[in-house]
């Protein structure tokens, strides 16, 4: 199934993120003007220029989108839109539907954005908060390059993908040897 409508998907996701889905940000000016009895700060909605937007086409399984698993594995090709707000939170949309909202995106989240291969709805929790110590110790540039390789491998023929895997295994063996010396 093909749900690609880039202009419609991007327009809808941006409108929805700004008006409703992204976290508001504390506004000292609004708080001064609209002081509340509770004393809590007043939040304002983010504006377009304060957000970061990334859009790419991705093939999603129906299970990854949160639909009940069926006997036949169905894939849907659709735009994936990732909008990061000024408060640091991020929303992931598929076509014209919000898939999930991440309050504190971690490194894995941004590496998957770089690879243009986001995880499904059930795995959104993997993007929340701090990464494991091993993940955080790994150089960000190297991790980014590997994420892009992972994203590119999915477009290769089986034989070419296997060659890339073998080469990466050779590199890993070289690194293991360097650590032991």
C-alpha positions in Angstrom: 0.0 0.0 0.0 1.3 3.5 -0.9 0.2 6.4 1.3 2.7 9.0 -0.1 1.4 12.5 -0.3 4.4 14.6 0.8 2.9 18.1 0.8 -0.3 17.0 2.5 1.6 14.9 5.1 4.1 17.6 5.9 1.5 20.3 6.2 -0.8 18.2 8.4 2.0 17.1 10.7 3.5 20.6 11.1 0.0 22.1 11.9 -0.8 19.3 14.3 2.6 19.5 16.1 2.5 23.3 16.5 -1.2 23.5 17.6 -1.4 20.4 19.8 1.2 17.7 20.0 4.5 19.3 20.9 5.0 20.5 24.5 4.4 24.2 25.1 7.3 26.3 26.4 7.2 28.6 29.5 6.7 32.2 28.5 7.7 34.8 31.0 5.9 37.5 29.0 2.6 35.5 28.9 3.1 34.7 32.6 3.5 38.4 33.5 0.4 39.4 31.4 -1.8 36.5 32.4 -0.7 35.8 36.0 -2.7 32.9 37.4 -3.8 32.4 41.0 -1.8 29.2 41.2 1.5 31.0 40.3 2.3 28.5 37.6 4.0 29.7 34.5 1.9 30.1 31.4 3.1 28.1 28.4 3.0 29.3 24.8 2.7 27.1 21.7 5.9 26.6 19.7 6.2 28.3 16.4 7.5 27.0 13.1 10.9 28.7 13.2 11.6 27.1 16.6 11.2 23.6 15.4 13.3 21.1 13.5 11.6 19.1 10.8 12.8 16.0 8.9 10.8 14.1 6.3 11.6 10.9 4.5 9.8 8.0 2.9 9.8 4.8 4.9 8.3 1.3 4.5 6.3 0.4 7.6 4.8 -3.0 8.6 1.2 -2.8 9.8 2.3 -4.1 13.2 4.9 -1.3 13.5 2.1 1.2 13.0 0.1 -0.4 15.9 -2.4 -2.5 14.0 -3.2 -6.0 15.2 -0.9 -8.6 13.7 -2.4 -10.4 10.8 -1.6 -13.6 9.1 -0.2 -11.8 6.1 2.6 -9.3 6.7 1.5 -6.1 5.0 3.8 -3.1 4.3 2.8 0.5 3.8 5.0 3.0 2.1 4.5 6.5 3.6 6.2 9.7 4.5 7.7 9.8 8.0 7.8 13.2 9.5 9.8 13.9 12.7 9.3 17.3 14.3 11.5 18.4 17.3 10.2 21.2 19.3 12.0 24.0 21.2 11.3 22.2 24.5 13.4 19.2 23.3 10.4 16.8 22.8 9.7 15.2 19.4 6.7 13.9 17.5 6.8 11.2 14.8 4.1 11.2 12.2 3.4 8.6 9.4 1.4 10.1 6.6 -1.3 12.1 8.4 -1.3 10.2 11.7 0.8 10.8 14.8 2.6 7.6 15.6 4.2 8.7 18.9 5.5 11.6 21.1 8.9 11.3 22.8 9.4 13.6 25.8 13.2 13.3 26.0 14.6 11.8 22.8 17.9 10.0 23.3 20.9 9.4 20.9 19.2 6.2 19.5 16.3 8.4 18.4 18.5 10.9 16.5 20.6 8.1 15.0 17.4 6.4 13.6 16.3 9.8 12.2 19.7 10.0 10.5 19.3 6.5 9.2 15.8 7.3 8.0 14.5 4.2 9.7 12.3 4.9 12.7 11.1 2.2 15.1 7.5 1.2 15.4 4.9 2.4 17.9 5.5 -0.5 20.3 9.3 0.4 20.4 8.9 4.1 21.0 9.8 3.6 24.6 13.4 2.8 23.4 13.8 6.5 22.4 12.8 7.9 25.8 15.5 9.2 28.2 19.2 8.2 28.6 20.8 5.6 26.5 22.8 2.7 27.9 26.4 3.5 29.0 27.9 1.6 26.1 25.7 3.5 23.6 26.7 6.9 25.1 30.4 6.0 25.2 30.3 5.2 21.4 31.5 8.1 19.3 28.5 10.0 17.9 30.0 10.5 14.4 30.8 6.8 14.1 27.4 5.8 15.4 25.8 8.2 12.9 27.8 6.7 10.0 26.8 3.2 11.0 23.1 4.3 11.3 23.3 5.7 7.7 24.9 2.4 6.6 22.1 0.5 8.3 19.5 2.7 6.5 21.3 2.2 3.1 21.6 -1.6 3.5 17.8 -2.0 3.4 17.8 -0.7 -0.2 20.5 -3.1 -1.4 20.1 -6.5 -3.1 20.5 -9.5 -0.8 24.0 -10.3 -2.1 25.2 -6.7 -1.7 23.8 -6.5 1.7 25.6 -9.7 2.7 28.9 -8.2 1.4 28.4 -5.1 3.6 27.7 -7.3 6.6 30.9 -9.3 6.0 32.9 -6.1 5.7 31.5 -4.8 9.0 32.3 -8.1 10.7 35.9 -7.8 9.4 36.1 -4.2 10.8 34.7 -5.4 14.2 37.3 -8.2 14.3 40.1 -5.6 13.6 38.8 -3.4 16.4 38.7 -6.3 18.8 42.3 -7.1 17.8 43.4 -3.5 18.4 41.8 -3.6 21.9 43.7 -6.8 22.9 47.1 -5.4 21.8 
